[in-house]
Amino acid sequence: MDTRRGIFGEFLLATAVLTRLPMGLDPPGESEGEGAVAAACWAFPLVGAGIGFIAGGVFFAAQAAGLGSAAPALLAVLAGVLITGALHEDGLSDTADGLGGGADRERKLAIMRDSRCGTYGVVALVFGIGLRAAALATIGDPIHAGLALVAAHAASRGFLGPAMRLLAPARADGLGAAAGRPGLVAALVGLLLGALIALGCLGPISGLVALGLAAAAIAVTAALAQRQIGGYTGDVLGAFQQIGEIVMLLVASAS
């Protein structure tokens, strides 16, 4: 029986795609075909909220153990990395290497497919992890930090469906192309769920500011990817998520 059909099945598929949690599903694309992942994009922010909740729990436990604020912040970021298998961090690194280097579109795409990490990728990872940890340490309070993590992880993944809807895959193969193009309803539901979770966790003012700045940062990155490689890849989607999460946490830390 195909467990990916229906709302619950799509949620399971979204969880299998975005995390390394054992869901008991076949790898995406082997039994459902192109478009299965795109159809499940509405559930991305729900999966993100779960990741943020776990990361927030790690922050709370580490701080309760008397580790201060810096160590709990780094451990919370690490928890998110472990749950996702560094999927999005890998995308950020590869995107930074590809867009930062390469003389033409073909070379940039080749660099992004290379498993080795270059200078731009290392710098992107260092700043990405550092900024998130610094933001959480600045927030300090475990409840507020936990809410910020839920908001950031949910909203940053809520932007992915619209990005897949508005942009075209940069190459004919790869994860980005295999995911398919989401329908308008699925993309909008994902965006709305991510926004509602962010507003509920951060409040209307901080939530709207965070969502607006995250959307702007992702839009700038999308325009750069469109100009340099002609669209998105799976790595670029990972970069979108990371950029959105970083901006959301920074805004939360400034509130």
SVG drawing of the C-alpha trace seen along z (x, -y; Angstrom):
<svg xmlns="http://www.w3.org/2000/svg" viewBox="-6 -45 45 47">
<polyline fill="none" stroke="black" stroke-width="0.4" points="0.0,0.0 1.3,-3.5 1.6,-5.5 2.3,-8.7 -1.3,-9.3 -3.4,-11.8 -2.6,-14.5 -0.9,-12.3 1.1,-10.5 2.4,-13.8 3.4,-14.9 5.4,-11.7 7.0,-12.2 7.9,-15.8 9.4,-14.5 11.4,-11.9 12.7,-14.5 13.7,-17.2 15.0,-15.0 17.0,-11.9 14.2,-10.5 13.3,-6.9 9.8,-7.2 9.7,-3.7 9.2,-5.1 11.0,-4.4 13.3,-7.1 11.3,-9.9 10.7,-9.4 11.1,-5.6 7.4,-4.8 5.5,-8.1 7.3,-9.7 8.1,-13.3 6.0,-15.8 5.5,-13.9 7.8,-16.1 6.4,-19.3 2.9,-18.2 4.0,-17.7 5.6,-21.2 2.6,-22.4 3.8,-20.3 7.4,-21.6 6.7,-24.3 5.1,-21.7 8.2,-19.5 10.3,-22.6 8.3,-23.4 9.0,-20.0 12.7,-20.4 12.6,-23.8 10.7,-22.3 13.4,-19.6 16.2,-22.1 14.5,-24.4 14.2,-21.4 18.0,-20.9 18.6,-24.6 16.3,-24.4 18.0,-21.2 21.5,-22.5 20.7,-25.7 19.0,-23.9 22.2,-21.9 24.0,-25.2 25.9,-25.6 25.2,-29.3 23.9,-30.6 26.7,-30.1 26.9,-26.3 23.2,-25.7 22.9,-27.9 25.5,-25.9 24.0,-22.6 20.5,-23.8 22.0,-24.5 23.8,-21.2 20.5,-19.4 18.9,-20.9 21.9,-19.8 21.8,-16.3 18.0,-15.9 18.3,-17.1 21.6,-15.4 23.1,-18.8 21.0,-18.8 20.4,-22.5 23.9,-23.4 25.3,-21.3 23.1,-23.3 24.2,-26.6 27.9,-25.6 27.5,-24.3 25.5,-27.3 28.1,-29.7 30.8,-27.8 28.9,-27.7 27.6,-31.3 30.8,-32.6 33.1,-30.8 33.0,-29.6 33.2,-31.7 30.0,-30.5 26.7,-28.7 28.0,-25.2 31.0,-25.7 28.9,-27.0 26.6,-24.0 29.6,-21.6 31.0,-23.3 27.7,-22.9 27.6,-19.2 31.1,-18.7 31.1,-17.1 34.3,-19.0 33.8,-22.3 35.6,-25.4 36.5,-28.6 33.2,-30.3 31.4,-27.3 33.5,-27.1 32.9,-30.8 29.2,-30.5 29.0,-27.6 31.1,-29.3 29.0,-32.5 25.7,-30.6 26.3,-28.5 27.9,-31.4 25.1,-33.9 22.4,-31.4 24.2,-30.5 25.0,-34.1 21.3,-35.1 20.2,-32.3 22.8,-33.2 21.6,-36.8 18.0,-35.8 19.1,-33.8 15.7,-33.0 15.0,-29.3 11.3,-29.9 11.9,-32.8 14.7,-30.9 12.6,-27.9 9.8,-29.9 12.3,-31.7 13.6,-28.3 10.1,-27.0 9.3,-30.2 12.6,-30.2 12.6,-26.5 8.9,-26.6 8.9,-29.9 12.1,-29.3 10.7,-26.0 7.4,-27.7 9.2,-29.8 10.4,-26.8 7.1,-25.9 6.6,-29.4 10.3,-29.4 9.8,-26.1 6.6,-27.4 8.1,-30.7 11.5,-29.5 12.5,-26.8 15.0,-24.0 18.5,-25.0 19.2,-21.5 17.1,-18.7 18.3,-16.2 19.1,-16.3 17.0,-16.7 15.5,-20.1 14.2,-18.8 13.0,-15.5 11.0,-17.3 8.6,-18.7 6.7,-22.0 4.2,-22.4 0.6,-23.5 -0.5,-27.0 -2.6,-25.7 0.2,-23.6 2.7,-26.4 0.4,-29.0 -0.7,-26.7 2.9,-26.0 3.7,-29.8 0.6,-30.5 1.4,-27.8 4.9,-29.0 3.8,-32.6 1.1,-31.8 3.5,-29.7 6.1,-32.6 3.5,-35.2 2.2,-33.0 5.7,-32.4 7.2,-35.9 4.1,-38.1 2.6,-40.2 5.2,-43.0 8.4,-41.0 6.9,-38.2 6.0,-40.5 9.4,-42.1 11.1,-38.8 9.0,-37.4 9.5,-40.4 13.3,-40.5 13.6,-36.8 11.5,-37.0 13.6,-39.9 16.9,-38.0 15.6,-34.9 14.3,-37.0 17.7,-38.5 19.4,-35.1 16.8,-33.8 17.4,-36.6 21.2,-35.9 20.6,-32.2 18.3,-33.0 20.8,-35.3 23.8,-33.1 22.5,-29.5 19.0,-30.1 16.9,-28.8 17.2,-26.6 18.7,-23.3 18.3,-21.3 21.3,-23.1 19.8,-26.5 16.6,-25.5 18.8,-24.5 20.5,-27.9 17.0,-29.6 16.1,-27.7 19.4,-28.6 19.1,-32.3 15.5,-32.4 16.4,-30.7 19.4,-33.0 17.4,-36.2 14.4,-35.0 16.7,-34.3 18.6,-37.5 15.3,-39.5 14.1,-37.5 17.3,-38.3 16.9,-42.0 13.3,-42.1"/>
</svg>
